């Protein structure tokens, strides 16, 4: 359990106010825009690494286009995820899976519920039995859940990619030839220098961190650690902006405030042009398994699936990895004319 002790130590410490912006709320919120969906207001209730969450509520419910027929049977599968839910992939999977089960397996139409949560929250939902499936992005955390027996199955389902983006003015002086560690080192050096002597001719260097135990936050923290930096632990690192919200909202804030941030390709391609036009891409991950910015997504099936939902959960885990099922949805899932994710290897 050392990994979770590490997360608890870093992320559940009392938040010091490195930065605060009255015009930008500091709490997580969500917004969704999917078809065949009932929207439900939700608020995360997460207090420690993988602590049970007792008030999990779905952010959206999908019905495959069957409407009242599916509503009569109700929710037969509950999936937790963050970014891919916000971009609409979870909804696309849900609708396609429902149609597959009705047309190919002869089952009655049913609903699939999506629960919004970052990787740590989604795994907590799974462990607590609040969801049947968690789609998450941190192999170390996922392996702990599998080893503990709280997950009975795991599958590689798609590849997302981390991106370092920031203001076009590039106050930290990042170069295309820099590797990601060098870029982070330059952001640290420039941020500290701008705190000591505020620049007059350009915006100061700042980095927006989701600071929320998400896979993005964990990746960013690991990169900082590899260059010997822990800005979240230092009161004087006022260039390190702690903004614990979900991917879409964090990217919008970075654009509005002209800050560097780590995001993911799916969120970037799904974002409005008015957001991406205010930012520049400095580094993006590849499908290479050794790439530090690869963001692999795995689906985990929980051991606390209800007997009534067990067969549906097993069917989904098989369908989501099949070439003509979930992987085909990945291939065809586009926003603004671009495919957001890569199929699982």
C-alpha positions, -999 to +999 in steps of 0.1 A: +000+000+000+030+023-002+018+039-034-015+050-018+004+062+013+024+084-011-007+098-027-023+104+007+008+122+020+011+145-010-025+153-019-046+152+013-023+176+032-040+208+041-041+231+010-019+262+014-031+291-006-003+294-031-027+312-055-063+321-054-085+337-081-119+349-070-131+348-106-122+311-109-138+287-084-114+262-068-139+233-066-144+206-092-174+209-114-186+192-146-204+199-179-215+173-204-230+174-239-240+139-250-270+125-269-294+099-254-285+110-220-301+121-187-279+146-168-276+144-131-260+170-108-230+154-090-204+164-065-173+144-057-169+134-020-133+122-018-113+126+015-084+102+013-066+078-011-092+052-020-114+059+009-150+046+004-173+071-012-208+068+001-228+093-020-217+085-056-242+097-081-242+093-119-233+123-140-252+109-170-273+079-180-273+065-215-300+044-232-286+035-267-315+054-282-342+031-267-357+057-244-386+045-223-378+008-231-344+011-216-357+032-187-382+005-177-353-019-171-330+007-156-293+009-151-275-024-156-239-011-158-221+017-140-189+031-153-166+056-136-142+078-156-130+114-159-117+129-192-131+103-216-165+109-201-163+146-206-152+142-242-182+118-249-163+086-254-180+068-224-213+078-238-204+066-273-193+033-258-224+030-237-248+036-266-229+012-289-227-015-262-264-013-254-273-016-291-249-046-295-265-064-265-300-058-278-293-067-314-267-095-310-275-110-276-313-105-275-314-088-242-340-062-233-329-025-237-312-011-206-293+019-193-256+026-186-247+052-160-215+072-161-199+085-129-175+114-132-143+110-113-106+113-118-085+081-116-082+081-078-119+088-074-129+063-100-109+035-083-124+045-050-159+042-065-149+007-077-135-004-044-166+008-026-189-010-050-205+022-062-196+013-098-191-019-118-163-006-141-136+020-137-117+033-167-085+048-153-050+060-163-025+050-137-009+015-139+006+016-104-027+024-088-046-001-109-022-029-100-028-022-063-065-026-068-060-058-088-036-072-062-060-063-033-087-084-050-110-054-054-109-058-092-115-091-108-105-082-144-084-056-161-080-047-198-060-022-218-088-003-237-072+028-254-043+052-255-046+088-247-016+112-247-004+139-223+004+173-237+022+203-223+005+234-235+009+271-226+007+307-237+020+315-272+042+342-257+062+313-241+076+332-211+097+302-200+115+300-233+107+264-242+123+250-274+109+223-297+141+204-292+137+203-254+126+170-238+097+172-213+120+173-182+140+202-197+107+220-203+096+215-168+130+227-155+127+259-175+092+265-162+105+261-126+135+284-132+115+311-150+086+309-125+109+314-095+128+342-113+095+360-120+084+358-084+117+373-073+116+401-100+082+404-116+086+410-154+073+443-168+073+435-206+056+400-205+032+379-185+049+360-156+056+323-160+030+302-142+020+265-142-016+254-136-018+221-117-051+202-113-038+192-078-066+166-074-050+131-074-059+126-110-037+107-134-027+140-150-018+155-115+002+123-107+021+124-140+029+161-136+041+155-100+063+126-111+079+148-138+086+175-113+100+149-089+124+135-116+140+170-119+142+173-081+113+197-077+083+197-054+066+231-059+034+220-042+053+217-009+069+252-010+051+283+001+072+305-021+063+286-053+035+311-061+039+304-098+025+269-091-013+275-094-033+248-076-067+244-095-085+211-085-110+207-113-117+183-141-097+183-175-121+205-195-124+232-168-086+232-161-077+237-197-101+266-200-086+282-169-050+278-183-061+295-215-079+324-196-049+329-173-020+324-199-005+295-179+013+264-188-005+231-179-004+194-185-035+182-203-044+152-225-050+150-263-086+139-259-095+169-238-075+192-262-092+180-294-126+182-277-120+218-265-136+248-281-115+267-306-118+298-284-098+278-258-071+262-279-065+294-299-052+310-267-026+282-261+003+266-279+013+229-278+049+225-267+051+187-263+027+158-270+030+121-262+032+093-288+020+057-289+054+045-279+052+024-248+083+040-233+071+076-239+068+094-206+037+113-220+018+082-231-015+080-211-027+044-212-063+037-202-074+005-186-109-008-177-112-026-144-142-047-133-149-046-096-155-076-074-186-059-058-207-061-090-243-070-081-255-104-092-280-088-115-253-068-133-226-094-133-233-108-168-236-074-183-203-063-167-185-094-181-200-088-215-188-052-215-152-062-206-151-086-235-169-062-260-147-032-251-115-049-263-130-065-294-121-051-328-157-048-339-168-035-305-152-009-282-121-006-304-141+002-335-158+030-315-123+043-306-113+043-342-143+063-352-146+087-323-138+121-337-141+158-327-134+186-351-124+161-378-097+144-356-097+110-338-092+117-301-076+084-290-056+054-302-068+018-300-053-004-274-020-021-286 
